[in-house]
């Protein structure tokens, strides 16, 4: 089992008729479109819905004794696959801050995590923006398309790739 994410622009959405399809019709349509990729396997629904990615940000990470972590704090576009990782790392950092800074844990938690989170969220936003311009990328030659994809988050350049 794995996640199968289908992204399309507004024109494709309209041409396919997704706005009028229910979940079962959408799955059937996608199974037909991606039949070769699926290799005879079926798509399994998990309350599959079409939506625009919710780009959530909170200026404040806590209020009183309530702390936001993971997607409740901020979302990271699923194209970089870091949402669960960010949530788990938030929980670990919060536990560490509570243990090591009992009188000032929330400030310590945010000070430790914000630079890391900001960097990953910027990469996720850049990757999400790349997908928003997908039709432009489809006009590229295969090698240029691959290079564009590799660089989509802004975290990989020639030197890092070489390393």
Secondary structure as the mmCIF struct_conf table of DSSP 4:
data_model
#
loop_
_struct_conf.conf_type_id
_struct_conf.id
_struct_conf.beg_label_comp_id
_struct_conf.beg_label_asym_id
_struct_conf.beg_label_seq_id
_struct_conf.end_label_comp_id
_struct_conf.end_label_asym_id
_struct_conf.end_label_seq_id
HELX_RH_AL_P HELX_RH_AL_P1 UNK A 10 UNK A 16
TURN_TY1_P TURN_TY1_P1 UNK A 17 UNK A 17
HELX_RH_3T_P HELX_RH_3T_P1 UNK A 18 UNK A 20
HELX_RH_AL_P HELX_RH_AL_P2 UNK A 23 UNK A 33
TURN_TY1_P TURN_TY1_P2 UNK A 34 UNK A 34
HELX_RH_AL_P HELX_RH_AL_P3 UNK A 35 UNK A 38
TURN_TY1_P TURN_TY1_P3 UNK A 39 UNK A 40
HELX_LH_PP_P HELX_LH_PP_P1 UNK A 41 UNK A 43
BEND BEND1 UNK A 46 UNK A 47
STRN STRN1 UNK A 57 UNK A 57
BEND BEND2 UNK A 59 UNK A 59
BEND BEND3 UNK A 61 UNK A 61
STRN STRN2 UNK A 62 UNK A 63
TURN_TY1_P TURN_TY1_P4 UNK A 64 UNK A 65
STRN STRN3 UNK A 66 UNK A 67
HELX_RH_3T_P HELX_RH_3T_P2 UNK A 70 UNK A 72
TURN_TY1_P TURN_TY1_P5 UNK A 73 UNK A 73
STRN STRN4 UNK A 74 UNK A 74
HELX_RH_3T_P HELX_RH_3T_P3 UNK A 78 UNK A 80
HELX_RH_AL_P HELX_RH_AL_P4 UNK A 83 UNK A 100
TURN_TY1_P TURN_TY1_P6 UNK A 102 UNK A 103
BEND BEND4 UNK A 104 UNK A 104
HELX_RH_AL_P HELX_RH_AL_P5 UNK A 105 UNK A 132
TURN_TY1_P TURN_TY1_P7 UNK A 133 UNK A 133
HELX_RH_AL_P HELX_RH_AL_P6 UNK A 134 UNK A 138
TURN_TY1_P TURN_TY1_P8 UNK A 139 UNK A 139
BEND BEND5 UNK A 140 UNK A 140
HELX_RH_AL_P HELX_RH_AL_P7 UNK A 142 UNK A 150
TURN_TY1_P TURN_TY1_P9 UNK A 151 UNK A 153
BEND BEND6 UNK A 154 UNK A 154
HELX_RH_AL_P HELX_RH_AL_P8 UNK A 158 UNK A 162
#
